[in-house]
Amino acid sequence: MRRPFAFQFAVPAEAPDAPPPYVYDAALQLNVLPDGRPAITDRDVLLAAGTTTSKAGSQTHFDD
């Protein structure tokens, strides 16, 4: 039996080298740093994390 086409190119996700320097705060609905600041305020975290895409809402925008 042949493998599905997509499985020929699928690569297992690699575990990160280190845990992210932030945690999700459900009450604020934000990622926060250990000192309580929103993670978005830390330039180094933004540069390391890069952009993400959302499955919610419009798929034509990267920041939904």
PDB file of N, CA, C and O in Angstrom:
ATOM      1  N   MET A   1       0.841  -1.171   0.000  1.00  0.00           N
ATOM      2  CA  MET A   1       0.000   0.000   0.000  1.00  0.00           C
ATOM      3  C   MET A   1       0.893   1.244   0.000  1.00  0.00           C
ATOM      4  O   MET A   1       1.861   1.314   0.757  1.00  0.00           O
ATOM      5  N   ARG A   2       0.572   2.206  -0.834  1.00  0.00           N
ATOM      6  CA  ARG A   2       1.357   3.424  -0.930  1.00  0.00           C
ATOM      7  C   ARG A   2       1.001   4.392   0.185  1.00  0.00           C
ATOM      8  O   ARG A   2      -0.129   4.423   0.671  1.00  0.00           O
ATOM      9  N   ARG A   3       1.976   5.168   0.571  1.00  0.00           N
ATOM     10  CA  ARG A   3       1.743   6.216   1.569  1.00  0.00           C
ATOM     11  C   ARG A   3       1.030   7.385   0.901  1.00  0.00           C
ATOM     12  O   ARG A   3       1.287   7.680  -0.266  1.00  0.00           O
ATOM     13  N   PRO A   4       0.139   8.051   1.625  1.00  0.00           N
ATOM     14  CA  PRO A   4      -0.481   9.260   1.077  1.00  0.00           C
ATOM     15  C   PRO A   4       0.593  10.278   0.694  1.00  0.00           C
ATOM     16  O   PRO A   4       1.652  10.345   1.317  1.00  0.00           O
ATOM     17  N   PHE A   5       0.306  11.059  -0.331  1.00  0.00           N
ATOM     18  CA  PHE A   5       1.264  12.016  -0.873  1.00  0.00           C
ATOM     19  C   PHE A   5       1.841  12.929   0.198  1.00  0.00           C
ATOM     20  O   PHE A   5       3.056  13.119   0.259  1.00  0.00           O
ATOM     21  N   ALA A   6       0.983  13.499   1.048  1.00  0.00           N
ATOM     22  CA  ALA A   6       1.450  14.447   2.067  1.00  0.00           C
ATOM     23  C   ALA A   6       2.424  13.796   3.036  1.00  0.00           C
ATOM     24  O   ALA A   6       3.322  14.469   3.543  1.00  0.00           O
ATOM     25  N   PHE A   7       2.271  12.506   3.306  1.00  0.00           N
ATOM     26  CA  PHE A   7       3.153  11.833   4.248  1.00  0.00           C
ATOM     27  C   PHE A   7       4.571  11.680   3.702  1.00  0.00           C
ATOM     28  O   PHE A   7       5.503  11.441   4.470  1.00  0.00           O
ATOM     29  N   GLN A   8       4.743  11.811   2.416  1.00  0.00           N
ATOM     30  CA  GLN A   8       6.085  11.733   1.845  1.00  0.00           C
ATOM     31  C   GLN A   8       6.909  12.955   2.230  1.00  0.00           C
ATOM     32  O   GLN A   8       8.139  12.910   2.209  1.00  0.00           O
ATOM     33  N   PHE A   9       6.239  14.035   2.577  1.00  0.00           N
ATOM     34  CA  PHE A   9       6.917  15.285   2.895  1.00  0.00           C
ATOM     35  C   PHE A   9       6.749  15.711   4.345  1.00  0.00           C
ATOM     36  O   PHE A   9       7.372  16.683   4.771  1.00  0.00           O
ATOM     37  N   ALA A  10       5.936  15.019   5.102  1.00  0.00           N
ATOM     38  CA  ALA A  10       5.704  15.387   6.502  1.00  0.00           C
ATOM     39  C   ALA A  10       6.966  15.126   7.321  1.00  0.00           C
ATOM     40  O   ALA A  10       7.633  14.105   7.154  1.00  0.00           O
ATOM     41  N   VAL A  11       7.271  16.047   8.189  1.00  0.00           N
ATOM     42  CA  VAL A  11       8.440  15.931   9.060  1.00  0.00           C
ATOM     43  C   VAL A  11       7.949  16.049  10.499  1.00  0.00           C
ATOM     44  O   VAL A  11       7.199  16.970  10.822  1.00  0.00           O
ATOM     45  N   PRO A  12       8.360  15.132  11.357  1.00  0.00           N
ATOM     46  CA  PRO A  12       7.929  15.242  12.754  1.00  0.00           C
ATOM     47  C   PRO A  12       8.400  16.564  13.361  1.00  0.00           C
ATOM     48  O   PRO A  12       9.486  17.052  13.047  1.00  0.00           O
ATOM     49  N   ALA A  13       7.577  17.127  14.222  1.00  0.00           N
ATOM     50  CA  ALA A  13       7.945  18.373  14.901  1.00  0.00           C
ATOM     51  C   ALA A  13       9.106  18.102  15.845  1.00  0.00           C
ATOM     52  O   ALA A  13       9.133  17.092  16.549  1.00  0.00           O
ATOM     53  N   GLU A  14      10.050  19.011  15.845  1.00  0.00           N
ATOM     54  CA  GLU A  14      11.188  18.871  16.749  1.00  0.00           C
ATOM     55  C   GLU A  14      10.864  19.554  18.065  1.00  0.00           C
ATOM     56  O   GLU A  14      10.220  20.602  18.100  1.00  0.00           O
ATOM     57  N   ALA A  15      11.314  18.953  19.123  1.00  0.00           N
ATOM     58  CA  ALA A  15      11.121  19.567  20.438  1.00  0.00           C
ATOM     59  C   ALA A  15      12.008  20.806  20.524  1.00  0.00           C
ATOM     60  O   ALA A  15      13.142  20.783  20.046  1.00  0.00           O
ATOM     61  N   PRO A  16      11.514  21.882  21.122  1.00  0.00           N
ATOM     62  CA  PRO A  16      12.342  23.080  21.240  1.00  0.00           C
ATOM     63  C   PRO A  16      13.562  22.817  22.131  1.00  0.00           C
ATOM     64  O   PRO A  16      13.519  21.985  23.037  1.00  0.00           O
ATOM     65  N   ASP A  17      14.647  23.546  21.854  1.00  0.00           N
ATOM     66  CA  ASP A  17      15.862  23.399  22.653  1.00  0.00           C
ATOM     67  C   ASP A  17      15.644  23.853  24.091  1.00  0.00           C
ATOM     68  O   ASP A  17      16.214  23.294  25.028  1.00  0.00           O
ATOM     69  N   ALA A  18      14.815  24.871  24.246  1.00  0.00           N
ATOM     70  CA  ALA A  18      14.533  25.411  25.579  1.00  0.00           C
ATOM     71  C   ALA A  18      13.058  25.809  25.624  1.00  0.00           C
ATOM     72  O   ALA A  18      12.474  26.144  24.593  1.00  0.00           O
ATOM     73  N   PRO A  19      12.465  25.774  26.792  1.00  0.00           N
ATOM     74  CA  PRO A  19      11.065  26.197  26.876  1.00  0.00           C
ATOM     75  C   PRO A  19      10.944  27.691  26.564  1.00  0.00           C
ATOM     76  O   PRO A  19      11.888  28.445  26.800  1.00  0.00           O
ATOM     77  N   PRO A  20       9.808  28.122  26.044  1.00  0.00           N
ATOM     78  CA  PRO A  20       9.657  29.552  25.754  1.00  0.00           C
ATOM     79  C   PRO A  20       9.718  30.374  27.048  1.00  0.00           C
ATOM     80  O   PRO A  20       9.349  29.884  28.115  1.00  0.00           O
ATOM     81  N   PRO A  21      10.183  31.623  26.948  1.00  0.00           N
ATOM     82  CA  PRO A  21      10.341  32.451  28.154  1.00  0.00           C
ATOM     83  C   PRO A  21       9.035  33.113  28.592  1.00  0.00           C
ATOM     84  O   PRO A  21       9.063  34.134  29.280  1.00  0.00           O
ATOM     85  N   TYR A  22       7.909  32.554  28.207  1.00  0.00           N
ATOM     86  CA  TYR A  22       6.617  33.125  28.566  1.00  0.00           C
ATOM     87  C   TYR A  22       5.621  31.997  28.797  1.00  0.00           C
ATOM     88  O   TYR A  22       5.849  30.856  28.394  1.00  0.00           O
ATOM     89  N   VAL A  23       4.512  32.333  29.455  1.00  0.00           N
ATOM     90  CA  VAL A  23       3.429  31.376  29.681  1.00  0.00           C
ATOM     91  C   VAL A  23       2.119  32.057  29.293  1.00  0.00           C
ATOM     92  O   VAL A  23       2.024  33.284  29.279  1.00  0.00           O
ATOM     93  N   TYR A  24       1.126  31.252  28.982  1.00  0.00           N
ATOM     94  CA  TYR A  24      -0.187  31.794  28.619  1.00  0.00           C
ATOM     95  C   TYR A  24      -0.982  32.078  29.879  1.00  0.00           C
ATOM     96  O   TYR A  24      -1.108  31.213  30.747  1.00  0.00           O
ATOM     97  N   ASP A  25      -1.515  33.278  29.984  1.00  0.00           N
ATOM     98  CA  ASP A  25      -2.374  33.668  31.099  1.00  0.00           C
ATOM     99  C   ASP A  25      -3.806  33.670  30.591  1.00  0.00           C
ATOM    100  O   ASP A  25      -4.195  34.553  29.826  1.00  0.00           O
ATOM    101  N   ALA A  26      -4.591  32.690  31.011  1.00  0.00           N
ATOM    102  CA  ALA A  26      -5.963  32.553  30.520  1.00  0.00           C
ATOM    103  C   ALA A  26      -6.841  33.730  30.926  1.00  0.00           C
ATOM    104  O   ALA A  26      -7.746  34.109  30.182  1.00  0.00           O
ATOM    105  N   ALA A  27      -6.591  34.305  32.078  1.00  0.00           N
ATOM    106  CA  ALA A  27      -7.404  35.437  32.531  1.00  0.00           C
ATOM    107  C   ALA A  27      -7.187  36.664  31.642  1.00  0.00           C
ATOM    108  O   ALA A  27      -8.138  37.368  31.304  1.00  0.00           O
ATOM    109  N   LEU A  28      -5.936  36.911  31.270  1.00  0.00           N
ATOM    110  CA  LEU A  28      -5.623  38.046  30.401  1.00  0.00           C
ATOM    111  C   LEU A  28      -5.746  37.698  28.918  1.00  0.00           C
ATOM    112  O   LEU A  28      -5.846  38.577  28.063  1.00  0.00           O
ATOM    113  N   GLN A  29      -5.736  36.392  28.636  1.00  0.00           N
ATOM    114  CA  GLN A  29      -5.730  35.876  27.271  1.00  0.00           C
ATOM    115  C   GLN A  29      -4.519  36.403  26.515  1.00  0.00           C
ATOM    116  O   GLN A  29      -4.618  36.815  25.359  1.00  0.00           O
ATOM    117  N   LEU A  30      -3.370  36.381  27.192  1.00  0.00           N
ATOM    118  CA  LEU A  30      -2.100  36.837  26.636  1.00  0.00           C
ATOM    119  C   LEU A  30      -0.973  35.917  27.085  1.00  0.00           C
ATOM    120  O   LEU A  30      -1.080  35.242  28.108  1.00  0.00           O
ATOM    121  N   ASN A  31       0.098  35.897  26.316  1.00  0.00           N
ATOM    122  CA  ASN A  31       1.332  35.290  26.781  1.00  0.00           C
ATOM    123  C   ASN A  31       2.035  36.335  27.632  1.00  0.00           C
ATOM    124  O   ASN A  31       2.195  37.483  27.218  1.00  0.00           O
ATOM    125  N   VAL A  32       2.455  35.925  28.833  1.00  0.00           N
ATOM    126  CA  VAL A  32       3.109  36.863  29.745  1.00  0.00           C
ATOM    127  C   VAL A  32       4.495  36.354  30.124  1.00  0.00           C
ATOM    128  O   VAL A  32       4.751  35.150  30.158  1.00  0.00           O
ATOM    129  N   LEU A  33       5.380  37.308  30.406  1.00  0.00           N
ATOM    130  CA  LEU A  33       6.737  37.006  30.847  1.00  0.00           C
ATOM    131  C   LEU A  33       6.721  36.702  32.341  1.00  0.00           C
ATOM    132  O   LEU A  33       5.730  36.986  33.013  1.00  0.00           O
ATOM    133  N   PRO A  34       7.802  36.129  32.872  1.00  0.00           N
ATOM    134  CA  PRO A  34       7.831  35.813  34.305  1.00  0.00           C
ATOM    135  C   PRO A  34       7.579  37.016  35.212  1.00  0.00           C
ATOM    136  O   PRO A  34       7.096  36.855  36.332  1.00  0.00           O
ATOM    137  N   ASP A  35       7.904  38.226  34.734  1.00  0.00           N
ATOM    138  CA  ASP A  35       7.671  39.410  35.567  1.00  0.00           C
ATOM    139  C   ASP A  35       6.260  39.978  35.413  1.00  0.00           C
ATOM    140  O   ASP A  35       5.947  41.017  35.994  1.00  0.00           O
ATOM    141  N   GLY A  36       5.407  39.309  34.637  1.00  0.00           N
ATOM    142  CA  GLY A  36       4.013  39.720  34.495  1.00  0.00           C
ATOM    143  C   GLY A  36       3.718  40.613  33.302  1.00  0.00           C
ATOM    144  O   GLY A  36       2.553  40.863  32.993  1.00  0.00           O
ATOM    145  N   ARG A  37       4.772  41.105  32.614  1.00  0.00           N
ATOM    146  CA  ARG A  37       4.546  41.945  31.430  1.00  0.00           C
ATOM    147  C   ARG A  37       4.056  41.088  30.273  1.00  0.00           C
ATOM    148  O   ARG A  37       4.429  39.918  30.179  1.00  0.00           O
ATOM    149  N   PRO A  38       3.219  41.646  29.381  1.00  0.00           N
ATOM    150  CA  PRO A  38       2.834  40.904  28.178  1.00  0.00           C
ATOM    151  C   PRO A  38       4.071  40.578  27.342  1.00  0.00           C
ATOM    152  O   PRO A  38       4.950  41.424  27.178  1.00  0.00           O
ATOM    153  N   ALA A  39       4.140  39.369  26.819  1.00  0.00           N
ATOM    154  CA  ALA A  39       5.307  38.947  26.041  1.00  0.00           C
ATOM    155  C   ALA A  39       5.530  39.827  24.816  1.00  0.00           C
ATOM    156  O   ALA A  39       6.659  39.947  24.339  1.00  0.00           O
ATOM    157  N   ILE A  40       4.478  40.435  24.309  1.00  0.00           N
ATOM    158  CA  ILE A  40       4.600  41.280  23.125  1.00  0.00           C
ATOM    159  C   ILE A  40       5.472  42.507  23.372  1.00  0.00           C
ATOM    160  O   ILE A  40       5.942  43.128  22.419  1.00  0.00           O
ATOM    161  N   THR A  41       5.694  42.867  24.634  1.00  0.00           N
ATOM    162  CA  THR A  41       6.496  44.051  24.938  1.00  0.00           C
ATOM    163  C   THR A  41       7.998  43.762  24.902  1.00  0.00           C
ATOM    164  O   THR A  41       8.803  44.689  24.991  1.00  0.00           O
ATOM    165  N   ASP A  42       8.379  42.502  24.774  1.00  0.00           N
ATOM    166  CA  ASP A  42       9.795  42.139  24.770  1.00  0.00           C
ATOM    167  C   ASP A  42      10.267  41.890  23.338  1.00  0.00           C
ATOM    168  O   ASP A  42       9.884  40.898  22.719  1.00  0.00           O
ATOM    169  N   ARG A  43      11.093  42.783  22.820  1.00  0.00           N
ATOM    170  CA  ARG A  43      11.554  42.705  21.437  1.00  0.00           C
ATOM    171  C   ARG A  43      12.303  41.397  21.152  1.00  0.00           C
ATOM    172  O   ARG A  43      12.117  40.804  20.089  1.00  0.00           O
ATOM    173  N   ASP A  44      13.135  40.948  22.073  1.00  0.00           N
ATOM    174  CA  ASP A  44      13.904  39.718  21.857  1.00  0.00           C
ATOM    175  C   ASP A  44      12.987  38.500  21.734  1.00  0.00           C
ATOM    176  O   ASP A  44      13.246  37.608  20.927  1.00  0.00           O
ATOM    177  N   VAL A  45      11.919  38.462  22.530  1.00  0.00           N
ATOM    178  CA  VAL A  45      10.965  37.359  22.439  1.00  0.00           C
ATOM    179  C   VAL A  45      10.272  37.392  21.075  1.00  0.00           C
ATOM    180  O   VAL A  45      10.098  36.350  20.444  1.00  0.00           O
ATOM    181  N   LEU A  46       9.879  38.578  20.622  1.00  0.00           N
ATOM    182  CA  LEU A  46       9.231  38.701  19.316  1.00  0.00           C
ATOM    183  C   LEU A  46      10.143  38.251  18.188  1.00  0.00           C
ATOM    184  O   LEU A  46       9.707  37.549  17.276  1.00  0.00           O
ATOM    185  N   LEU A  47      11.393  38.650  18.246  1.00  0.00           N
ATOM    186  CA  LEU A  47      12.335  38.251  17.202  1.00  0.00           C
ATOM    187  C   LEU A  47      12.563  36.746  17.202  1.00  0.00           C
ATOM    188  O   LEU A  47      12.685  36.140  16.137  1.00  0.00           O
ATOM    189  N   ALA A  48      12.622  36.141  18.369  1.00  0.00           N
ATOM    190  CA  ALA A  48      12.849  34.701  18.456  1.00  0.00           C
ATOM    191  C   ALA A  48      11.623  33.896  18.047  1.00  0.00           C
ATOM    192  O   ALA A  48      11.751  32.837  17.434  1.00  0.00           O
ATOM    193  N   ALA A  49      10.430  34.397  18.385  1.00  0.00           N
ATOM    194  CA  ALA A  49       9.203  33.652  18.120  1.00  0.00           C
ATOM    195  C   ALA A  49       8.754  33.751  16.672  1.00  0.00           C
ATOM    196  O   ALA A  49       8.158  32.811  16.147  1.00  0.00           O
ATOM    197  N   GLY A  50       9.027  34.869  16.022  1.00  0.00           N
ATOM    198  CA  GLY A  50       8.586  35.036  14.644  1.00  0.00           C
ATOM    199  C   GLY A  50       7.081  35.211  14.557  1.00  0.00           C
ATOM    200  O   GLY A  50       6.420  35.460  15.565  1.00  0.00           O
ATOM    201  N   THR A  51       6.542  35.083  13.361  1.00  0.00           N
ATOM    202  CA  THR A  51       5.105  35.248  13.164  1.00  0.00           C
ATOM    203  C   THR A  51       4.395  33.910  13.271  1.00  0.00           C
ATOM    204  O   THR A  51       5.005  32.852  13.114  1.00  0.00           O
ATOM    205  N   THR A  52       3.121  33.970  13.536  1.00  0.00           N
ATOM    206  CA  THR A  52       2.295  32.770  13.591  1.00  0.00           C
ATOM    207  C   THR A  52       1.050  33.005  12.759  1.00  0.00           C
ATOM    208  O   THR A  52       0.713  34.141  12.427  1.00  0.00           O
ATOM    209  N   THR A  53       0.385  31.937  12.433  1.00  0.00           N
ATOM    210  CA  THR A  53      -0.885  32.056  11.735  1.00  0.00           C
ATOM    211  C   THR A  53      -1.974  31.471  12.607  1.00  0.00           C
ATOM    212  O   THR A  53      -1.707  30.637  13.472  1.00  0.00           O
ATOM    213  N   SER A  54      -3.168  31.895  12.387  1.00  0.00           N
ATOM    214  CA  SER A  54      -4.296  31.461  13.185  1.00  0.00           C
ATOM    215  C   SER A  54      -5.249  30.655  12.318  1.00  0.00           C
ATOM    216  O   SER A  54      -5.397  30.930  11.127  1.00  0.00           O
ATOM    217  N   LYS A  55      -5.880  29.684  12.901  1.00  0.00           N
ATOM    218  CA  LYS A  55      -6.914  28.918  12.197  1.00  0.00           C
ATOM    219  C   LYS A  55      -8.290  29.534  12.411  1.00  0.00           C
ATOM    220  O   LYS A  55      -9.271  29.114  11.797  1.00  0.00           O
ATOM    221  N   ALA A  56      -8.355  30.534  13.287  1.00  0.00           N
ATOM    222  CA  ALA A  56      -9.631  31.192  13.574  1.00  0.00           C
ATOM    223  C   ALA A  56      -9.792  32.415  12.685  1.00  0.00           C
ATOM    224  O   ALA A  56      -8.823  33.127  12.420  1.00  0.00           O
ATOM    225  N   GLY A  57     -10.970  32.651  12.239  1.00  0.00           N
ATOM    226  CA  GLY A  57     -11.243  33.851  11.449  1.00  0.00           C
ATOM    227  C   GLY A  57     -10.689  33.753  10.040  1.00  0.00           C
ATOM    228  O   GLY A  57     -10.528  32.665   9.487  1.00  0.00           O
ATOM    229  N   SER A  58     -10.405  34.897   9.483  1.00  0.00           N
ATOM    230  CA  SER A  58      -9.942  34.985   8.108  1.00  0.00           C
ATOM    231  C   SER A  58      -8.559  34.378   7.954  1.00  0.00           C
ATOM    232  O   SER A  58      -7.675  34.630   8.773  1.00  0.00           O
ATOM    233  N   GLN A  59      -8.368  33.595   6.929  1.00  0.00           N
ATOM    234  CA  GLN A  59      -7.055  33.026   6.683  1.00  0.00           C
ATOM    235  C   GLN A  59      -6.246  33.877   5.717  1.00  0.00           C
ATOM    236  O   GLN A  59      -5.209  33.437   5.219  1.00  0.00           O
ATOM    237  N   THR A  60      -6.708  35.082   5.450  1.00  0.00           N
ATOM    238  CA  THR A  60      -5.969  35.965   4.544  1.00  0.00           C
ATOM    239  C   THR A  60      -5.047  36.892   5.313  1.00  0.00           C
ATOM    240  O   THR A  60      -4.276  37.635   4.704  1.00  0.00           O
ATOM    241  N   HIS A  61      -5.109  36.866   6.653  1.00  0.00           N
ATOM    242  CA  HIS A  61      -4.273  37.731   7.474  1.00  0.00           C
ATOM    243  C   HIS A  61      -3.454  36.872   8.418  1.00  0.00           C
ATOM    244  O   HIS A  61      -3.962  35.887   8.954  1.00  0.00           O
ATOM    245  N   PHE A  62      -2.173  37.235   8.632  1.00  0.00           N
ATOM    246  CA  PHE A  62      -1.318  36.425   9.494  1.00  0.00           C
ATOM    247  C   PHE A  62      -1.542  36.705  10.967  1.00  0.00           C
ATOM    248  O   PHE A  62      -1.079  35.939  11.812  1.00  0.00           O
ATOM    249  N   ASP A  63      -2.240  37.784  11.299  1.00  0.00           N
ATOM    250  CA  ASP A  63      -2.360  38.172  12.707  1.00  0.00           C
ATOM    251  C   ASP A  63      -3.786  38.125  13.237  1.00  0.00           C
ATOM    252  O   ASP A  63      -4.120  38.887  14.144  1.00  0.00           O
ATOM    253  N   ASP A  64      -4.623  37.271  12.710  1.00  0.00           N
ATOM    254  CA  ASP A  64      -6.006  37.161  13.197  1.00  0.00           C
ATOM    255  C   ASP A  64      -6.032  36.648  14.615  1.00  0.00           C
ATOM    256  O   ASP A  64      -7.107  36.490  15.195  1.00  0.00           O
TER     257      ASP A  64
END
